[in-house]
């Protein structure tokens, strides 16, 4: 009889857990009544960097600051602000770092063109290095017959010592 009791208790407990899960689940409520506004908020949030995550956009991040920034963008859009005004407001508040793609100016010049400049510098250094190596090879091959025989003798003596 204890086995039956154990089974019935486990059934009742399972049913209670299932019932509590069903009653506590709610349908997701939309963030705004205007879906066009929400699309605009998410589009602008894709252009803004999450200051906590730093490698995610505000739209992708679940950090509290990113949620607050999305809410701020949403509120400014409801007030009638344009996207440029909102970005300028956030740049004034957080600096140019808040932009996921910073603008081209004096302070970001190396950020935009630094990799290309390093690539060009690397290619130029490789070119000069290969050119100098070719000159060294031509100097070695331009040894006189007597110098070549002497070098061969020295190499054979060195191999004989080993």
Secondary structure as UniProt FT lines:
FT   HELIX           2..24
FT   HELIX           35..45
FT   TURN            46..47
FT   STRAND          48..49
FT   TURN            51..53
FT   TURN            58..60
FT   HELIX           64..78
FT   TURN            79..80
FT   HELIX           83..94
FT   HELIX           96..98
FT   TURN            106..108
FT   HELIX           109..141
FT   HELIX           145..161
//
